[in-house]
Amino acid sequence: MLKDNFNDLLSFMVVARERSFTRAAAQLCVSQSALSHAMRNLEARLDVRLLTRTTRSVAPTEAGEKLLMRLGPHLLEIEQELAALRDTRDRPAGNIRITAGEHAMSAVLWPVLRPFMAQYPDINVEVTVDNGLTDIVDGRFDAGVRLGEQVAKDMIAVRIAPEMRMAVVGSPHYFQRAGVPETPEQLAHHRCINMRLPTRGGLYAWEFERDGRELRVRVEGQLTLNSLPQRIDAAQCGLGLAYVPEDTVLDALAQGLLVRVLEEWCPPFDGYHLYYPSRRQHTNAFALLVEALRHR
């Protein structure tokens, strides 16, 4: 009975977290029918409905939410202790899950992960690229990467990149046709390439600062793209102005493919930080990755 309950409770946690039998079954390496059968057996043994099922979704009931809150920390602690036990081997080993935005992944994480993975073949790393403000605790990530100003106060934050700057860029042909904006307010008269925020669903407001004056400008344009490379390419094609990290367009600026404007309105700001919960016990594998990122 104890073994059945433990296995089924672990399965329940994954289903409740993923809100999907399909994704949960893939993670647990079982069939959807077997997982659904296990959940029905668990509910029958406990004599309480834990999950609300529809043809399109699954979600924990109120009783299921209570069980998840009480059970989750204990099972997580068991997982961490087992991971720590594996860390006693001669070769560092373990699994690390990280969430990061598109630019942070390409500019900071990936250059470190390439040699890190070769150096530690027994450490498995999973990176989820997501430009939203992901809840790493709810998503069961070991850590996330965000700009320093976006990290919650109750997290441990480790700086892993220098200060950053943004850049407003467009093609020479675009500026010949539309003129050059001299202030952020004049962007209202230009075609701009927007980016939709995945967390809140709204369009990102371009942020500027000069002499202590801060501005957030809502721009308009024909095109909205969430992919950074495509926003840069669209700007090079003359489809509008793009607001992108400075380091991503240095080569294009040097080659004359793009022209930068409003540079004095784009001061440096706090760069990327690796952040993780202060109360979580991390493995030796995680500590090695933190050090690799810290000294990149």
Disulfide bonds with the S-S distance in Angstrom:
none
